[in-house]
Amino acid sequence: MILDFIFSFLCTFGFGVLFNIPRKQLVLASTGGAVGWTVYSLFLLQFDSIVMAAFTGALAVGMVSEIMAKLRRVPATVYVVPGIIPLVPGYGLYYSMKKIIESDYIEAMEVGTETVLVALAISSAVILTTSIGRKIHGSRRGNMN
């Protein structure tokens, strides 16, 4: 689990550099990605559901991102974008395309459907945390929009 945390931190850090995340925010963004991957891994071991594990991992990334954004006074996307990179189902996309090329359409549909569900779970979690963050932030100003 410690190695998973370290490798996901490095993965997120690399993508943060690639996406030109401000240097002052790189370590925090990378930590958010590592926390998200750790939550994903723990949830996957406990419940054996890739979709729900991706949702909870992205939820963790979103919550950490919203908290860090408020504390550091930067947009949450600075932390969310690199933070969800370890959760993105790139292998599922690759594998389903490979199966289509090999004319194994049944396997391609199974993997492709799971990949789409994981992507939807990640985006739903990010939308949920962003919406909650905006509600909380708006209510502090006396603005309930």
C-alpha positions, -999 to +999 in steps of 0.1 A: +000+000+000+029+024+007+044+017-027+010+024-043+009+057-025+044+066-036+039+056-073+006+073-075+022+104-060+049+103-087+024+097-114+003+126-103+034+148-100+045+139-135+012+148-150+011+180-128+044+191-145+029+181-179-002+202-172+019+232-159+005+231-124+021+260-104+052+247-086+039+258-053+009+235-057+026+204-072+032+186-040-003+192-027-019+181-060+003+150-060-007+142-025-043+145-035-038+120-063-020+096-040-048+099-014-074+092-041-055+062-053-051+048-018-089+052-011-096+035-045-072+006-036-087+002-001-122+003-013-115-022-041-099-046-017-129-043+007-158-044-017-145-057-051-164-031-072-142-011-096-169+014-103-176+022-066-139+022-059-134+048-086-163+069-073-149+069-037-114+076-049-125+105-070-147+117-041-115+117-020-096+136-046-125+161-049-128+167-012-090+171-008-090+195-038-118+216-024-102+219+010-068+227-004-083+252-029-099+271+000-068+270+022-044+280-006-068+304-024-064+288-058-090+271-081-099+235-072-091+224-107-054+229-099-057+199-077-086+179-093-071+176-128-038+160-119-054+142-089-078+121-109-051+109-134-043+077-115-080+068-115-086+073-152-093+039-168-067+041-196-061+003-196-098-004-200-100+019-231-069+003-246-081-033-239-116-027-253-101-012-285-077-041-288-106-065-285-125-047-312-096-050-335-093-087-327-131-090-335-139-102-299-169-080-296-184-096-265-152-090-244-149-055-259-185-047-248-179-060-213-146-041-208-159-010-226-191-009-205-171-011-173-147+016-185-175+039-193-191+033-159-158+041-142-154+073-162-190+083-152-183+075-116-152+097-116-170+126-132-200+122-109-178+123-078-159+154-091-192+172-099-207+162-065-177+176-045-175+207-066-212+214-061-209+208-024-179+230-022-197+258-040-227+255-018-206+257+013-185+286+000-215+305-012-233+301+021-204+316+040-208+348+020-246+349+026-251+339-010-271+307-013-268+303-051 
